[in-house]
């Protein structure tokens, strides 16, 4: 970690802090950004001017906002994921079939990232959105990913990220987590019983690529009062595992065609 800190480009780091501040503030003036970041107004202005020239920041009068160039880059990164069109198709179908929120999550730098998400007609808002990040061990899809990564990588992620879930049911000890991951490996899918958001249940299963490496995980989430009993323990697992199997067959076929 110390070596990484020493090799950071300070100017780049400052620019990213300005961007993060713009996101947190939902748009801001130069003075507000200066106060929020602790940088002088002249320093903030230089970073904003450069970011604006490259379309990463927009300016209307004295208000600055995050620019859509980030969407351009995000769309590129999204499409770089293997089998993204097939992933999108399966998530869309899951959302329709289960009439809930469905999503595909990937691991990046020890966190879960929503690659794609869609909602059925009866789905409730859970705060999930494309690009949102969070801890792997608090979500069904995240736990499914952790259970199927090489053990060394799983330990590395937990040591790096820690266990600090906000929801009341979040796992709080390594021993409990690794027992849960073993259960997930045995049955093939993971549960999230209000571990990410109070009142929300989810079920997820990992998806592997043609080299049998974890690509990400599919999951379905919904209100705890609907996703319970046989729906949670029988209907959803069958649906999720069937969809994962179809997706993996598509990926394998594409790799050999």
C-alpha positions in Angstrom: 0.0 0.0 0.0 2.8 2.4 0.8 4.4 1.8 -2.6 1.1 2.5 -4.3 0.7 5.8 -2.4 4.2 6.9 -3.4 3.5 6.3 -7.1 0.2 8.2 -7.2 0.2 11.3 -9.5 -0.9 14.1 -7.2 -2.5 16.2 -9.9 -4.6 13.3 -11.1 -5.6 12.5 -7.5 -6.7 16.1 -7.0 -8.7 16.1 -10.2 -10.5 12.9 -9.1 -11.2 14.4 -5.7 -12.8 17.4 -7.5 -15.0 15.0 -9.6 -16.0 13.0 -6.5 -16.9 16.3 -4.8 -19.1 17.3 -7.8 -20.9 13.9 -7.6 -21.4 14.1 -3.8 -22.7 17.7 -4.0 -24.9 17.1 -7.1 -23.4 20.1 -8.9 -21.5 22.9 -7.3 -20.0 26.4 -7.6 -16.3 27.0 -7.5 -16.5 28.4 -4.0 -18.5 25.4 -2.7 -16.0 23.0 -4.3 -13.1 24.8 -2.7 -14.7 24.6 0.7 -15.7 20.9 0.3 -12.2 19.7 -1.0 -10.0 22.1 1.0 -8.3 23.2 -2.2 -7.9 26.9 -3.0 -10.3 28.3 -5.5 -7.5 28.8 -8.1 -6.5 25.2 -7.8 -10.1 24.0 -8.1 -10.6 26.3 -11.1 -7.5 24.8 -12.9 -8.8 21.3 -12.5 -12.3 22.2 -13.6 -11.0 24.0 -16.7 -9.0 20.9 -17.8 -11.9 18.5 -17.0 -14.3 20.8 -18.9 -12.0 20.8 -21.9 -12.2 17.0 -22.1 -16.0 17.0 -21.4 -15.8 15.3 -18.0 -17.3 18.5 -16.4 -19.9 20.9 -17.7 -20.4 24.5 -16.7 -23.6 26.6 -16.8 -23.1 30.1 -15.5 -21.3 29.5 -12.2 -22.6 25.9 -11.7 -20.4 22.9 -12.5 -21.6 19.3 -13.0 -20.2 15.9 -13.8 -20.2 15.6 -17.6 -21.5 12.8 -19.9 -18.0 11.9 -21.0 -18.1 9.6 -17.9 -21.1 7.9 -19.5 -19.2 7.4 -22.7 -16.3 5.8 -20.9 -18.7 3.8 -18.7 -20.5 2.5 -21.7 -17.2 1.4 -23.2 -16.2 -0.4 -20.0 -19.6 -2.1 -19.8 -19.4 -3.4 -23.4 -15.8 -4.7 -22.7 -17.3 -7.3 -20.4 -17.5 -10.7 -22.1 -20.9 -11.7 -23.3 -22.5 -8.3 -22.2 -25.3 -8.5 -24.8 -26.3 -12.0 -23.6 -26.0 -10.8 -19.9 -28.3 -7.9 -20.7 -30.8 -10.2 -22.4 -30.9 -12.6 -19.4 -31.3 -9.9 -16.8 -34.1 -8.3 -18.8 -35.8 -11.8 -19.0 -35.4 -12.4 -15.3 -36.9 -9.1 -14.4 -39.9 -9.9 -16.6 -40.3 -13.5 -15.5 -40.0 -12.8 -11.7 -41.6 -9.3 -11.9 -38.8 -8.1 -9.6 -35.5 -6.3 -9.9 -32.8 -8.3 -11.6 -29.1 -7.4 -12.0 -25.7 -8.6 -13.0 -22.8 -7.8 -10.7 -19.1 -8.0 -11.2 -16.1 -7.7 -8.9 -13.6 -4.8 -9.3 -10.9 -3.9 -6.8 -12.6 -6.0 -4.1 -16.0 -4.3 -4.5 -19.2 -5.3 -6.2 -20.3 -3.1 -9.2 -23.7 -3.2 -10.9 -22.9 -3.9 -14.5 -26.6 -3.9 -15.6 -30.0 -3.9 -13.9 -33.6 -4.0 -14.9 -36.9 -4.0 -13.1 -40.2 -5.8 -13.5 -43.6 -4.1 -13.2 -43.9 -4.9 -9.5 -40.3 -4.2 -8.5 -39.6 -1.7 -5.7 -36.7 0.8 -5.7 -33.7 -0.6 -3.8 -31.1 2.0 -4.7 -29.5 -0.4 -7.2 -28.2 1.4 -10.3 -25.7 0.7 -13.0 -22.2 1.6 -11.8 -23.1 1.5 -8.1 -20.5 0.0 -5.8 -20.7 -1.8 -2.5 -19.2 -4.6 -0.4 -19.3 -8.1 -1.9 -20.1 -9.9 1.3 -23.4 -8.0 2.0 -25.2 -9.0 -1.3 -26.4 -12.3 -2.7 -24.5 -11.8 -6.0 -21.4 -10.6 -4.2 -21.3 -13.6 -1.8 -21.8 -15.9 -4.8 -18.8 -14.3 -6.5 -16.7 -14.6 -3.3 -17.6 -18.3 -2.9 -16.4 -19.0 -6.4 -13.1 -17.0 -6.5 -9.8 -18.7 -5.6 -9.6 -18.9 -1.8 -6.5 -16.7 -1.8 -8.3 -13.9 -3.6 -11.3 -14.1 -1.3 -9.1 -13.7 1.7 -7.3 -10.9 0.1 -10.6 -9.0 -0.6 -11.9 -9.5 3.0 -8.5 -8.4 4.5 -8.5 -5.3 2.2 -12.2 -4.3 2.5 -13.0 -5.6 6.0 -16.5 -6.4 7.4 -18.5 -3.2 8.0 -22.0 -3.7 6.6 -24.6 -1.1 7.6 -27.7 -3.3 7.5 -28.7 -5.0 10.8 -28.3 -8.5 9.4 -24.9 -8.1 7.8 -22.2 -10.7 8.5 -19.7 -9.4 11.1 -17.1 -12.1 11.5 -14.7 -13.9 9.1 -15.6 -17.3 10.6 -19.3 -16.7 9.8 -18.6 -15.4 6.4 -16.4 -18.4 5.3 -19.0 -20.8 6.7 -21.6 -19.1 4.6 -19.3 -19.2 1.5 -18.9 -23.0 1.9 -22.7 -23.4 2.1 -23.0 -21.3 -1.1 -20.5 -23.5 -2.9 -22.4 -26.7 -1.9 -25.8 -25.5 -3.0 -24.8 -23.2 -5.9 -26.5 -20.0 -4.9 -26.5 -17.3 -2.2 -29.1 -15.6 -0.2 -29.2 -12.0 1.0 -31.7 -11.7 3.8 -31.8 -7.9 4.5 -28.0 -7.8 4.7 -27.7 -4.9 2.2 -31.0 -3.1 2.8 -33.5 -3.6 5.5 -36.7 -5.1 4.1 -35.1 -6.5 1.0 -34.2 -10.1 0.2 -32.2 -11.4 -2.8 -30.8 -14.6 -4.3 -27.8 -14.8 -6.6 -25.6 -17.2 -8.4 -22.1 -16.9 -10.0 -21.5 -17.0 -13.7 -18.2 -18.4 -15.0 -16.6 -17.9 -18.4 -15.3 -20.4 -20.9 -12.1 -20.8 -18.8 -14.2 -21.6 -15.7 -13.3 -18.2 -14.1 -15.8 -16.0 -12.4 -17.3 -13.5 -14.7 -19.8 -12.1 -12.2 -23.2 -13.1 -10.8 -26.9 -12.8 -11.5 -29.3 -12.0 -8.8 -33.0 -11.1 -8.2 -34.0 -8.8 -5.4 -37.3 -7.7 -3.9 -39.3 -6.9 -0.8 -38.8 -9.4 2.1 -42.6 -9.9 2.4 -42.7 -11.2 -1.2 -39.4 -13.0 -1.5 -40.0 -15.5 1.3 -40.9 -19.2 1.9 -40.9 -21.4 -1.2 -40.5 -18.4 -3.5 -37.2 -17.6 -1.9 -35.9 -21.1 -1.3 -37.3 -23.1 -4.3 -38.8 -21.0 -7.1 -36.1 -18.3 -7.3 -33.1 -20.8 -7.0 -34.5 -22.9 -9.9 -35.0 -19.8 -12.0 -31.6 -18.3 -11.3 -29.7 -21.5 -11.8 -31.5 -22.2 -15.0 -30.7 -18.7 -16.3 -27.0 -19.0 -15.2 -26.8 -22.4 -17.1 -28.2 -20.8 -20.3 -25.8 -17.9 -20.0 -22.8 -20.1 -19.4 -23.7 -22.3 -22.4 -23.9 -19.2 -24.5 -20.5 -18.0 -23.3 -18.9 -21.4 -23.9 -20.5 -21.7 -27.4 -19.3 -18.2 -28.3 -15.8 -19.0 -27.2 -15.6 -22.1 -29.4 -17.4 -20.8 -32.5 
